[in-house]
Amino acid sequence: MRGVALGATETVEGKSASRFGVDAASRALRQLRRDRSNARQDRRTVTGVLATLCGGIFWGFSGTCASFLFENYTVDTVWLMCARQVVSGLIFMAVILSRKAGRNSLIALFTSKRDLAVLVVFAALGVLLNQYGYLMAVRLTNAGTATVLQCLQLIIIMVYSCLRGRRGPRRRELVGVVLALVGTYLLATGGNPSNLAIPFDGLVIGLVAAVGAACMSIIPSRILPKYGASVVTGSGMLLSGIVMSCLFQPWAHTPQLDGMGWGAFLVLAAVGSCLAYSLYMQGVKDIGSMRASLIGTVEPVSAAVTSAIALGTIFTMPDIAGFACIIVMVFLTA
C-alpha cells in the first residue's frame, strides 16, 4: 500500500511539475508577445511623431512658397487654392495607381458605400472647409490672425477626445495646447496685440477654418488604418479640388507665371501639399488626432525659418520666444 501511495504521490508531483512547466512556458510566451507588441507600438509612435513633424515642416515651407508667389506675381488666392489641390490630388493618384496595393485600396474605398461617405465628408468638411476658411480669413484679417484662429482647432480636438474617451483633459494636453497657442500667437503677431485684427466676419470665417482643421484630423481616423494615408488623403484632396474648381472656375483667371513662378507652384503642390498632408495624416493614423494636431503646430516655426532663408525675414525676440514654446510643446507631446 505504501508503494502504491508513493507511486501515486510521485505521479501527482510529476503532473504538478508538468503543469508548472506548461504554465511557465505559457507565461514566457505571453511575455514575449507583450514585448513584441510594445516594440511595434514604440516604432509606430516614433514613426507617427516623425511623420507629423515632417508634415508640419513641409506645411510651413508651402507658406513660404505661397508668399513668394503672392509677392512676385499677380496670383489670385482662390486660383492657387484650387490649382494646388487638383495638382496635388493628381500626383497622389499617379503614385497610388502605380502600385497594385494602392490600386486595390482605392477600388475598395470607392466600392464601400459607408467608407466612401466618410471620404466625401472628410473632403467637404475637412480639406475644403479648412483651406477655403483659412484663405478667406487671411483676406478678411491678415495671415497672422488667420493662423491664430486656425490653431483653435487644438481646443476643439481636445474637447472631442475627452468626450469620446469620457475623461478629463490630461495635464500634458492642457500644457501642450497652451504652449502651442502662445507660440503661434507670438510668431503670428510678433507679440503686438494690435497686429491681431479681428472684424466680426473675419472672426467667424477664422473659426470655420479651425473647425475644418479639426475635422481634417478627426473624420478620417476610422478609414485611415484600413486604406492608408496616401489613398485617403489623395482621394479627399482631388475630390475637394474638383468641387472647388467647379465652383470658382480657376481657369478663368490663370496668372502669368515664368519658369521660376511655375517652379514655386510645383514645389508648393508636390511638397507643401502632397507630402505635407500625406505625412500629417500618417501621423494622425499612428499617434491620434490630438497628438498629431499639437505636433503639427511646428508649421509656423518652419514658415518663419524658411522665410528667413528664402525671403530674408528677420527674427525678433517674440519670434524666438514663440519658437521656444512650440519646441518645448513638441518634446512634451512626443
Phi, psi and omega in degrees: 000320180297322178296321178296316179298319180295318178297321179295320179297316179297323179295315178299316179296323178295319177295320179297317179297322179296314179298320179300318179295319178296315180298318179297318179295321179295317179296319179296320179294317178296320178296320178298318179295319178297319180297318179294319179297317179295320179296318177297319180295320178297316179297320180295320179296314179299316179299316180296318179296314180295320179296317180294318177301313179296321177299315178297320179297316180292327174299315178298322178295324179295326177298321177294318178297319179296318178299320178300316179294317181294324184281332187249350181220161176272087184248124177282137183296322180293319177301313181298319181297313181292313185296319182293324180289318180294313181295317179297318178298320178293323176297315176304312183297322179297318179291317182296314183288344179283348181241139181298317180298320178295317179298317180296319179294320180295316179296317180297321180296315184280351176258358175260109184300320182294313181289326177295323177296320177297318179299316181297318178295320177299316180295321184280308185272343179262282186297306185296311183297320181293310184291318179294315179298319181294312181294323176292325176295322176299317181294319184277336179237257173198171186298320181296314179297317180299321179294317179297315180296320180296327181289353173294350173305329181301319180291318179299315182293321179296317178297317179298315181298320180292318179294319180292321180272358181052054182215169173272165179294139178285156182299318180296322179296314180298312180296319180298317179297316180297314180297319180296316180293317179295315180298317178296318179300315181295318180291325184280329186244351185069019180080005181256108183300336181293341177283350181266081183270117185230086168291163187300314181294326176293322177297315181297312183290331175294321176293326175298319177297321179295318178297318178297319179296321178294317179297326180296331179272329188269313190300314186276007186300332182281326184265348179299312180296334185280321186244345180097153185295320184294316182295313182293312183293314181297317179295316179296320181291318180293317177300314180298317180296321179294315180297315181294324179294322177294326181283317189254349178048066184296338179294344181282343180219055176288130183285161175270107182243142173269191181300319179295320180295314178293326176297316178296321179295317180295322176296319178300316183287316185282314185268309185286342178245300186298302181293318184299310181293320181298315180292320179296316180292330173296321177296319176300320180295319187274322187238000177094159186292325183293307181295321180296318181293325177293310182294329179295345178286006170291350181307309181296332175295312179299319180297318180294317182293313181293328176293322178295321181286313187273324187247359177077023178293140182259136178281145174246173179298318175300325177299313182296321177296321177296318175305312183299316180300314184288322178295318177298318179299318180299313180295322179294320184283319183294000000 
